[in-house]
Amino acid sequence: MGRAGVTSRSRTNGDSGTRRPEAEEFVQLLSPQGELKVHPEHTVEVEPGELRGLYEDMTLARAVDAEGVLLQRQGELGLWPSLLGQEAAQIGSGRALAGDDHVFPSYRDHGVALCRGMDPADLFALFRGVNHGGWDPAEHNFHLYTLVIGSQTLHATGYAMGLAKDATESAAIVYFGDGATSQGDVSEAFNFAALCDAPVVFFCQNNQWAISEPTEKQTRVPLYQRARGFGFPGVRVDGNDVLACLAVTRWALERARKGQGPTLIEAFTYRMGAHTTSDDPTRYRDAAEVDAWRAKDPIARLKALLTSRGWADETYFAEVDDQCRQAARAVRERVRAMSVPHPSVMFRHTYAEGHALVDEELAQFTAYKAAFADSEGC
């Protein structure tokens, strides 16, 4: 497939001596300077209202995400995986979805969750540990966060095969990172999806680092090219370009709905923050690399486009920032108000109906806890 060409070159990653290839080629519709570009195969209608909506979505996602980091630092959350830098990949692809499509996320896809109308408090409750970490997937066709790396690709493929057998016009999309591509589950999912022409889009957010492992330690070829070996298309997009992510994901979903099988999208982006709040990225990557990617910021480039075309002014941007701060503050207050559940709650919802073994375990746990209460009274 023809794509916009970008000169391929290498750079040295700090003092480690490793060589990391730049993006060889990708679909780009909005440059880092905020200039619109033409691509021969992938286009998107540029409407000022929709562009402002994308800007608002990305800004909200960043504000809510920043609140997650702060709450964890304050001891309110056990952990938080930040999406900072990946807003365009998540919002662009998330806004490409139809209401009856199904999303299978990993654990960092807070922006996609917001696009699907998810209550952000449900996401925070997972990392606060006040429930089973779940929500009703049917409510927004947004399935549960998956902490087991790569397993959601099989879930999505199987679900997509079911959609095809039911003769629906829906598609599934599954999100995973570059590190997940080293898992066997992902290759199995690719193979099943290809053989069955499953209506599924594999959306890989290549943020360059699988915790502390750079991409070149995982693959000899660009990740999107792996699809070729399984017999379906792979496309690399500029993952910091919300328009390219929107256009290519729409195209891939339409292929899926028409029965043309799966597509792999590699969103070439960057994780600006830590892998999670328990990680220290300064131990394995240098500041120059981070600074280079900061110049490609997805929100800044869309702001530049809106400003240059006269489609938004500083008053608008200030209002958006204020609204997002208020939304993040509201989430913070709701999180802090979440009550600590009784430990016995962990035995609920293990099965749809009662189960003798779980009842036995609950009885043993209750007796165990009661023993401490008795000893305190002695």
Steps between C-alpha positions, in 0.01 A plus 500: 500500500624849422564724797659836565875449501729614779875474472629202695795564727638389834598673816695405806300450819706687759797313639352155447645467150177353360378617162134588469345542155280800436159455339570357155164596361163594641173666420508862611228757438608762754866591541664579836483866395122480462491498121252288307649240264353300214526122488412302184299231679378635833308823540271659753258786463631799692204664673577768761237370741632145489857621541404697808328191634816295452702771674259503794508121527880486503525782753248331729679167471829665598342681796329187635819301451707758687253474786562126510875557543443757777253281686741209499781722628269610782426140596145498367569240228711190509633553147436709190617438140526838329396560139697825471615545139257244358189719492480522121524123451222437751263785417545472124429128497231527767304758303513277191284238672128451447271456798453126440871425460676323786819618672750271672746723686825435678555697823615841372212586268329765709448726197314227313288441810399866505412483129266211578320699768651311790479654845865576587425413862462136390859505376629654820308250713701222335832654600368597843404139563149567627322249276572205276645738244203461275214674330224376277668452159162503326415850617747670267636200306823565688644183644710468814854629536741214443808481718626172352713622212360417157218267604233750391597446135363146522189622682433754227563253220262245648235764556543627144457146367173488693390831350560356154304184576211714626513692170524833677642815344720565801875475538739454788815695576769391741771720652844381605854631521819417318610277788193282456609406149767280659228288658384184325137596558532782250635276224226247569239774476646624171483150356146423613376840382661459158373145444146591604487849345399623843370859508767623738746789498826446685611840628858494627619810681872480445618739770861387449550341841367174645569612856881533467547302177524704177320382190814383318555248778170337399486504123726517193229651278242777552209358693236576236684274254422196714147502362636410157620165628149412614335617179328826587586871467720690741526878510725725705356839592648801671363424844530865606277607210137478608374544143709215361391271785136594436518448123689170502290350779179593317636331189600186690166475677316535172706216352407286799128577472505410130638155576849577369672377813741644755743791482802580714555868576829597659468845656859625520493713814684548828435446868599834649456388858594192695373154411300521822541708813726226640749552216794739466563558126812711565683174574472375141440793262663839458351847521590586140272228370211626711561858385499393135162336541364791703539711185252261330233549767158395362300772674739780408493416129119503485497826695739644241266399217193647671686823569650542153162443331317737733278218626581565866656777707666534839166559671377164372818319609480657847137391535586144399786489750274628776223250420749213500648610831153507652422154361825362643428664836156338506657160435748559781220577746305191398806279538577628847139441600509133397442287807721208593300180444472226759755224424221245456396678180790329320300176505208649308458484124753221460224299335170617357320293761595355837778243521562254783878538496481880514247478783741275689789740445286792619411312818866424568597862440222626727615267779859611449407866532284429806797338674679837503196668650484237776869541585459876533232446762724280719 
